[in-house]
Amino acid sequence: MSKTVSLQLLLATRNEHKRREFARLLAREADAHVRLLVLPAGVALPPEQGGTFAENALPKARAAAAASVVPTPRPRVVAPPPARPEPAPRASRPESSRRAGKVAKDVRELRRRLEDVERQIHQLEARLAEIGERLGDPAFYADGERVRAVAAERKSAEEQVTWLMREWEQLSTALAPHE
């Protein structure tokens, strides 16, 4: 039986080429769904003063971890439920059966909302990546008004992602007992 692991990874870099490379490499892993998070604009990374990759990467990773507000949900392992025999039909459902039906309905609604939040986060992260590419083009800065508008859009999208990540964490916590 294959198990799928879902996790988030915050890269301590603003280098879009590195982010794409990580995304490409991680996409090959069939048993893991990895979402790469964008390093928030306000995070100050230390200068590269080390002589090796590790000497430069470790301080950046520590700075990103210290400044991030990435929720750390409990890991979930998703596996298909075991087959259960069908119960014999009953003339009327007892109270406990009605409560179980309501709980199942509530769990379905939580899962639906969680999927919707994840979809919105992915869309916003894609938009943030597009904005990052535009802001990386020196020619883009010729129009100051356009730069201000795009910077405001980026800030708004980052705030929405932060809010959605909190909602995602709450929904995941609410679903955890039912998984």
N, C-alpha and C positions, 0 to 999 in steps of 0.2 A: 504494500500500500504506500503510495507516494504522499508525503506531507509537504505542505506549502508553508514557508516561513515568510512573514511580512515584516519589513523593518524600514526605518528611515535612516538616512545617512547624510550628515551635514559635512560638506567638504570645506576645509579651512582655506579656501582660495576663491578669488574672483575671476580666475582664468577660465573663460568659457570653453576653450579647447580642452582643458583638463576635465571639466565637468562632462563634456560630451564623450570623452574617452572613457571615463568611469561609467557613464550610462551605457555605452556600447558594450563594455566588458561585463557589466552586471546583468545586462539583458540576456546574456548567454546562459545564465544560471536558471535552469528550468524549475528548481525547487525553491526559489526565493523571489519574492516581489520586493524590490528595493526602490524606495522613492528617494531621490536626491533632493535635498533641501538647499535653497539658495541662501548663501551667507548674507545676513542682514547688512544693509548699507552702513549702519552705525558702528559696526564692529571694527575696531582698530587692530590690525594685524601688526605684529612686531616686524622690524626690518630683518632682512636676511643677512645675518652676520656670521653664521656658522660656515664651517669648511666642508660639510657634507650635507646630503639631502636630509638625513635624520636630524642633524643639528639645527636645520632651518625649519623642518616640518613640525617637530614636537612643540616648540613655543607657539607656532601658529595654531596648532590643534588645541592647545591649552587655552589660548585666548578666545578662540571660537566657542569652545565648550563653556568657558566661564561667562561669556556674554550672551549665549543663546538662551532662548526660551522654548527650546524644543521639548514638547511633552514626551515623557518616557513611559508609554503604556506597557503593561505586562505583555510579554511575547505571547502570541496565540498560535497554536498549531491547528490547522484546519484539516480535518479528515472526514470522509463520508461517515454518516452515522451507521451503526450496525442495523441490519435488517431486523424488523420486529414483526412478530405474527399479528395479523389483523384480529382485533377483538370481535367477539360475536355481537351482532346487532342487538340493541336493547330497545325496549318499548319507550322508556323515558330515561333521560340522563340525570344522574344524581348531581347534587350541588358541587361536589368535588370535580366532577367532569366538566361542569360549566365553568368553574374557576380555571381549570387547566386550559380550556378553550380560549378564555380571555387572556391568559398569560401567553399562550402561543400567538394570539393575534397581536398582543403588545410587543412580543419579541420580533415578529415579522415587521411591524412598524418601525422598531428601533433599527433593524437591519436595513430597511428601505432608507431611513433617514441617514444612516451611516454611509451607505453607498452614494447618496446624493451629496453629502458633505465631501466625500473623497473625490467625486467627480468635479465639484466646484474647486477644490484645492488644486487638482491637476490642471484645470483650465487656467486658474490664476498663475500657477507656476509656469505654465507655458507662455502666458502673456508676459510675466516677469523676465523670462529668458529672452523673448523678443525685444523687450525694452532694453535689457542689458546689451544686446547686440547693437541696437541703435545708439545707445550711449557710448559704445566702444568705437564708433566711427567719428574720427575727428571732423569730418565735413558737416556732421549733424549740428555742431555747435555754432554754425554760422548764423542761425536764427535763434536769438536769445529767448523770444517768446515761446517758440516751439519747445526749446529745452526746458523751460519752466513748466510748461503744460505736461510734458512727458515725465518730468521729475515728480510732479504732483500726482500723476496717474500711478507711478511706481510706488510712491508712499501709500496711496490709497489701497493698492493691490496688496502691499506687504501687510498693512493693518488688517485687511480682510482675511488674508491667509492666517495671521496670528489668531484672529477671532475664530476662524473655522477650525484651526488646530485644537483650540480649547474645546470647542463643541465636539470635535472628533474624539478627544480624550474622554469627555463626559459620556458620550454614547458608547464608546468601547468599554468603559468601566461598568456602565449599566448592563451591557450585553454579556460581560465576562461570566457571571454566574450561570448563564444559560448555554454557554458554549461547551 
